[in-house]
Amino acid sequence: MTNSKIILVTGATAGFGKAIALQFAASGWDVIITGRRQRRLEALASEMEAAYGIRVLPLTFDVRDRQSVKAQLEALPEDWQAIDVLVNNAGLALGRDTFDQADMDDWETMIDTNIKGLLYVSRGVLPYFEKRGKGHIINIGSTAAKDVYPMGNVYCATKSAVEAISKAQRIDLLSKKIKVTAIHPGAAQTEFSIVRFKGDQAESDKVYEGYHALEAKDIADIAFYVANLPEHVCINDLVVTCTAQANAFFTHKEV
C-alpha cells in the first residue's frame, strides 16, 4: 500500500493532460493516465516512474466508449481506488466552419468527447469518492464556454455544457463533500489547433502568430494549485488567458 495521493487524468497523451500528469508526478502523486494512444501512454508512464519514483497506471480507452469507461474504472485494482482528484481533460475542437457548412460528424465527435466522455468518467470515479467521503473533480473547459465566437458553434456549445455540468455537479455533490472546479483556458499553444484544423500546420500556426499564448504548463500549475488548497476551500470557476487575450473575441497581436 502507498500513502501517496492519487490523481486520474483523462486525455493524458498530450497537451494539458500530459502537463498536468507530469506536474503532479513531480510532486510525488501517483498518477492514473488515460487516453486512446497506448504507446504514448506507456511511454509517459515509464518516463514519470523513472523520473519521479512514483506509481503510474496507464488505462487505454476512448472516453466516448461508455462501456469501456465503465468496465475499466470498475476494475481498478484496490490500491488504486483511493483517488483524490479527477481531471476531466479529454476534449477537442474539430473544424472551424459556419453552422450551415460544418461537418456533422465533427459535431458528433465533439459532443461525444467533450460532454458524454466527461459524464461517463465522472460517474465512473464517483463511487470511489463517495466511499472515502471526499474528492475533487477538475473539469477543463474553455473561454468558449463564456463567449460564443464565429465558426465556433458546436465546440462553444460543448464547452458551455461543461460549465453547466460543473455547476450541477457542485450542487448535487455538495453533501458528499466533493469539490468541483472548472478551469477555462483561452488560447493555448498545444496540439489543439492541429487537431481542429485536421493536421494543417500552416492554419494552426496562424492562430498563435504575433503573441505569446498560454502553454500547457501554465494550466498544469493552476490545476496543481487548486487541487492542493485546504479541504474547506474550493475554487469553483477560473477563466485563464494569456496577457495578450481579453476573452474569446479579443487578442492583441504584434504584427
Residue pairs with C-beta under 8 A, 6 or more apart in sequence:
1 79
2 30
2 55
2 79
4 28
4 29
4 30
4 54
4 55
5 28
5 29
5 30
5 84
5 85
6 29
6 30
6 31
6 32
6 80
6 82
6 83
6 84
6 85
7 20
7 21
7 24
7 29
7 30
7 31
7 32
7 83
7 84
7 85
7 86
7 87
7 227
8 31
8 32
8 33
8 34
8 83
8 85
8 86
8 87
8 121
8 125
9 17
9 20
9 21
9 24
9 31
9 32
9 33
9 34
9 87
9 89
10 17
10 34
10 35
10 63
10 87
10 88
10 89
10 90
10 117
10 121
11 17
11 34
11 35
11 63
11 89
11 90
11 91
12 18
12 20
12 21
12 33
12 34
12 35
12 41
12 44
12 89
13 33
13 35
13 36
13 37
13 40
13 41
13 44
14 40
14 190
14 191
15 89
15 188
15 190
15 191
15 192
15 216
16 89
16 140
16 185
16 188
16 190
16 216
16 219
16 220
17 33
17 35
17 87
17 89
17 90
18 44
18 216
19 215
19 216
19 217
19 219
19 220
20 87
20 89
20 219
20 220
20 223
20 224
21 31
21 33
21 44
21 48
22 48
22 220
23 217
23 220
23 221
23 223
23 224
24 31
24 85
24 224
24 227
25 31
25 48
25 51
25 52
25 54
25 56
26 51
26 52
27 224
28 52
28 54
29 54
29 84
30 54
30 55
30 56
30 57
30 80
31 48
31 54
31 55
31 56
31 57
32 56
32 57
32 58
32 59
32 76
32 80
32 83
33 41
33 44
33 45
33 56
33 57
33 58
33 59
34 41
34 58
34 59
34 60
34 61
34 63
34 90
34 121
35 41
35 60
35 90
36 60
36 61
36 62
37 60
38 58
38 60
41 58
41 59
41 60
42 58
44 56
44 58
45 56
45 57
45 58
48 54
48 56
49 55
49 56
57 76
57 77
57 80
59 72
61 68
61 69
61 72
62 68
62 117
63 69
63 90
63 113
63 116
63 117
63 118
63 120
63 121
64 109
64 112
64 113
64 116
64 117
66 116
66 120
69 117
69 120
69 121
69 124
70 120
70 124
72 124
73 121
73 124
73 125
74 124
76 128
81 128
81 131
82 128
82 132
83 125
83 128
83 129
83 135
84 134
84 135
84 136
84 227
85 135
85 136
85 137
85 138
85 227
86 121
86 122
86 125
86 129
86 135
86 136
86 137
86 138
87 138
87 140
87 223
88 117
88 118
88 121
88 122
88 137
88 138
88 139
88 140
88 162
89 140
90 113
90 117
90 118
90 121
91 113
91 114
91 117
91 118
91 140
91 158
91 159
91 162
92 109
92 110
92 113
92 114
92 192
92 195
92 196
93 110
93 152
93 155
93 192
93 195
93 196
94 103
94 106
94 109
94 110
94 155
94 195
94 196
94 198
95 102
95 103
95 106
95 196
95 198
96 151
96 152
96 196
96 197
97 103
97 151
98 150
98 151
98 153
99 153
102 153
102 154
106 154
107 154
110 154
110 155
110 158
111 154
111 158
114 155
114 158
114 159
114 161
114 162
115 158
115 161
115 162
115 165
118 139
118 162
118 165
119 165
122 137
122 169
125 135
125 137
126 135
126 173
126 178
128 135
129 135
129 176
129 178
130 176
133 176
133 177
134 177
134 178
134 231
135 176
135 177
135 178
135 179
136 178
136 179
136 180
136 181
136 227
136 234
137 166
137 169
137 173
137 178
137 179
137 180
137 181
138 180
138 181
138 182
138 183
138 223
138 226
138 227
139 162
139 165
139 166
139 169
139 180
139 181
139 182
139 183
140 162
140 183
140 185
140 219
141 159
141 162
141 163
141 166
141 182
141 183
141 184
141 185
142 155
142 159
142 162
142 184
142 185
142 186
142 248
143 184
143 185
143 186
143 239
143 241
143 245
143 247
143 248
144 152
144 155
144 156
144 159
144 160
144 248
145 156
145 159
145 160
145 162
145 163
145 182
145 184
146 163
146 184
146 239
146 247
146 248
147 156
147 247
147 248
147 249
148 156
148 157
148 160
148 248
149 156
149 248
149 249
152 248
159 184
162 182
163 182
163 184
163 237
166 180
166 181
166 182
166 236
166 237
169 178
169 180
170 180
170 236
173 180
179 234
180 234
180 236
181 226
181 234
181 235
181 236
181 237
181 238
182 236
182 237
182 238
183 219
183 222
183 223
183 226
183 238
183 240
184 237
184 238
184 239
184 240
185 214
185 218
185 219
185 240
185 241
186 213
186 214
186 239
186 240
186 241
186 242
186 245
186 247
186 248
187 207
187 208
187 213
187 214
187 241
187 242
187 245
187 251
188 213
188 214
188 215
188 216
188 218
188 219
189 208
189 213
189 214
189 215
190 215
190 216
193 203
193 204
193 207
193 208
194 200
194 201
194 204
196 204
197 203
197 204
207 213
209 253
209 255
210 253
210 254
210 255
211 242
211 244
211 245
211 251
211 252
211 253
211 254
212 242
212 243
212 244
213 242
213 244
213 245
214 240
214 241
214 242
218 240
219 240
222 238
222 240
226 235
226 238
229 235
241 247
244 251
244 252
244 253
245 251
245 252
